């Protein structure tokens, strides 16, 4: 091989090595951020889990689940665990967990005392090692409120950032909960229609959306203003997580709206709703929800309807005729 050929091959090898080192890192949880981690469930703090479970049973068309009378919530400082009474409902692809504090301390008691019956946490699966993912959330400014260094779940408080605590859970816990979903009873209200979104109302969507993106290690998305009729509007942004459930942050504009009503009632960033895609059953399910006591509110289009069950369930139920897309 002559010298000219050797130089050409060496140049090609160096170029190839340079390209290999410039390939961008894969998205997901490889850098200890949660990324678009799959969403398991939401949790709500309630003053009486039996009363709340009976209300949910009626609206969702599901049997009242067995109440866990002694759910132990370990303390990060190693102190005595807080105890809660808990009941869990399963929808087609999602869970709703109701927690009533039994001890006068702990992460559920504190939320109920300060904010009343309200959304408590958003639970997401951790695909990689658990402790680094939890520690990343704390490094991003979250307050470690539940779980210990050895548990495979934690509560990390981001209510001041975007209205909810995060509950990272190991994939073994996530998979076990998913088995409960698959084996659970079918809702006579929603059938097998899936939950497709979790909505949070915030005072400042620009700030909250940046915090959400940075905490999860996601791309910062562009906030869009969407008219909702009556001269009102909402500034909104969304991320779709791995299991096709979106998280939406909404800041109400001027004038009355479902978002403004919840923000005014809560007085702070808070869980607003869960959205369920119901397809051609839209009109039938809308009648069912009205008959069950939901106050119908206008959504951002004729294919979206909100039903306010805040007095009984602590949230709004959204139904969508087709997949939601921001304009």
N, C-alpha and C positions, 0 to 999 in steps of 0.2 A: 504494500500500500504506500503510495507516494505521500510526500509531506502536505501537498495541497488537499488531498482527500482526508488526511488525518485532521487537518484544521477544520474542514467542513463538518466532519462528524462531531468534533469537540464542540463546535458552535451550536449544532443542533441539540446535543445533550444538555448543554447549559441552558438553552432556551426552554427545553422541556422541563428541566428542574425548576426554572423560574415560574413557569405556568402552574406547576403542581403546588408551589407554595403560595400562589395568589388565588386559589380556589376559595370562595367564601365559605365560612363555617355553615354547617347544616343548621336549619331552624329547629325549634323544639326545646328540649330540656338539657341539651348537651353542656351548656355553660352554667348550669345550676338554676337558671331562671325556669319558671313553670312553662313558659311559652304558651301555646294554645292548648293547654292541658284540658283533658275531657272533664266536663262538669257532671258531677254526681247528683247533687241536690242543693236545695236551700233549707236553712233552718230558721225558725221563728221563735222568739221569746214570747211566752204567753203566761198570764197570771193563773190560769186554771186549765191544765192540759185536758181534763175530761170534758169540760164545756167546749173548749176549742175543737177537740176531736169530733165531738158530736156535730158541731157546725160544719166542719170540713166533710164529714160523712154525708150529710144531707146534700151539700152543694156538689161534691164530686161524684156522688152516687157510688160510694164505696162503704164497706162495713167499717165500723169503728175498730181500729186495730187494738191489739193488746197493749196495755200501758206498762212500760218498764218503770217500776217504782223507784229504782235506785241506780240510775245512770251515773257512774263516777267520772268526774271531770278532773283529772290530775292537775296539780298546780305546778307551774314551771319552777317555783322555788323549793319544791319538795315538801311543802306543807300539806295539811289535810286537804283531801280532794273535796271539791264542791259536789253536791249531789243534786240531780235533777230528775224529775219525772218526765218521761218522753214517750211520744207516740209517732209512728212513721206511716205515711200513706205512700202507696206506689201508683204512679201513672204509667203510661206505656213505655217510657224511656227515662223516668225521672222519679225522684223521691221528694217528699215534703216532710220535714222533721219538725215536730212541735216540742218545745222544751219549757218546762215549768220549774223554776228553782225551788229546791226544798231547804237548802242552807241559805243563810242570809249573807252569803259572800260567794264570790266566783264570777265567771264570765257571763253567765246567763242572768244571775241576780243583778249584776251591775248595769247591764243593758236595760233590763225591765225597770229597775229603779229610776234610771235617768231618762229613759225614752219611752217607757210604756211598752205595750204589746207591739212588736215591730220585727221586721226582718233582722236576723241575727248574723247568719253566715252564708257564704257561698262555698260549697265543697268541691274540690278539684283533685283529680288523681295525679300522683307523682310517679312518673315512669322510671326515673333513675333512683339513685340512693336518696333516702328520705331526708336525713339530717342536713346535707348541704342545701337542699331546696328550702327547707324551713329556715336555715340560717341566712340564706339569701333574702328571704322575705323580711327578716328582722333587720338585715343590713340596709334594705331599701326603706326603712323607717317604720315598719310595722311593730306594734307592741305585742310581745309574746304574752298571751292571756290564758292559754290552756295547753295541757300536755307537758311532758317532761322530755329530757334529752333521750330517753329510751323508748318513748311511745312512737307509734307509727301514724300518729295524727297530731295535729296542733290547731289551736286557735291563734291567729295573728290578726290584730286589730288594725283595720284600715278604714274605720268608719269616718274619720275626719277627712280622709282622702277621697273615698268614693262610696260611702254609705254602708258598708258591710265589713264584718270580719271575713277573712279567708280561712277556710279549713282545708289545708292540704292533707291528703290521706294517701297511704301507700297503695300500690296497685292491687295488693292482696285484699285490702279492705274494699277498695273500689269494686273489684270483681265479685266479692261476696255480696255487696249491696246490689250489684247488677243482677245477681242470681235471684235476689228477692224481688226485683222489678219483674223479671221474666216469669216468675212463678206466682206473682201476686194476682189478686182478683182484677177483673176488667171493669173500669168505670162505666156506669150506666149513663153518665153525662157525656163523656168524651170518647168512650169506646177505646179503640187502639190508636187514636190520633196522638201524635207526639208533641211534647213540649219542644219548642224551637227557639225560645228566647227568654231571657231574664232581663227585666227593665229596672233601672235605678234612676231616680230623679236627683239632680244635683243643682247646686246654686251657681256653679261656674264650670261649665262643661269643658272649656278649654284647659283649665287647670286640672280638673279631675281626669280628663282623658289622657293627658300627658303622664299623670301619676299611674294610671291603670296600665298604660303601655309600658312604662319603665319598670313597674313592679313585676309584670309578667315577662318582660323581655320581648315585647311585641313591637311591631312597627307603629309609630304614631300615625293615626288616621286623620283625615281631613274632616272637620266638623261641618255638617250641612244644616242649613235652615229649611224646615219643611212647613208649609202652610197647613193649618188644620181646620180652616173654616172660621167664620165669624170674625175675621180679621186677626185671629191669633196665629201663633206659630210655635215651633219647638226647634231648638238647636240640638242636633242629635249626632251620635257616632256609635259605631258598633264593631265588634270583633266576633268572628265565628270560630268557636272552639272545635277541637278535633272530632267530637261526636255530634257535630252539626247543631249545637246549641249556641246561640248568639248571646252576648252580653251587650246591652244597649245603655248608654248614658244619655239622659235627656235633661236639658235646661229649658224651662218654660219661658216663652216670650211674653210680650204684653197681652193683657186680656185673659179672660177665663179659659181654662183648659183642664183636662184630667191631671196633667203634670203639675200645674200650678196649685190645684186643690190639695194634692198629696204633699207637696213641698210646704204649703202653708200649714197644713194639719200637723206635719211632723216637725217643722221648724228646723230641719237639717237634711242633709243628704240621706236618702233612705231607699230601701226596696220599694218599688212601685207595683210591679206586676210580674206574672209569668204569661208567656204567649204560647198558644197552642194552635197548630195548623190543622184545620178541620175540613178543608176542601168543600165538596158539595153539600156537606152537612151543616154549613154555616148558618143558614136560616133556621133549621130545626134546633140546633144547639143554642142559638140566640134566644129562641122562645123558651127553651128549658131554663137557661140562666135567668131570664126575666121572671119566670114563674117561681124560681128558687129565691127570689128577693134581690137579685143584682140590679143596680141602677145603671141603665145603659147610657154610655157617654160616647161622643163622637171620637173616632180615631182619625189618623192622618189620611185615610181614604175610605171609599165605600166598601172595600174588601177587608176592613179592620174594624172591630168593635171592642170597646172596653166595657166591662161590667164591674162596677164598684162594689166590692164586698168588704171594704175596710172595716166597718163596724163589727162584722162577725168573723172574718178570716184574717184581717190585718193586711190585705193586699187587694189588688185589682186583677181580674182574670181577662186576658185578651184572647180573642179568637181571630184567626186569619183565614180568609178564603183561599189564599194562595201564598207561596213563599214571599216573605217581606223583602223588598229591595228598596234601598234609599235612592231617590231620584238623582 
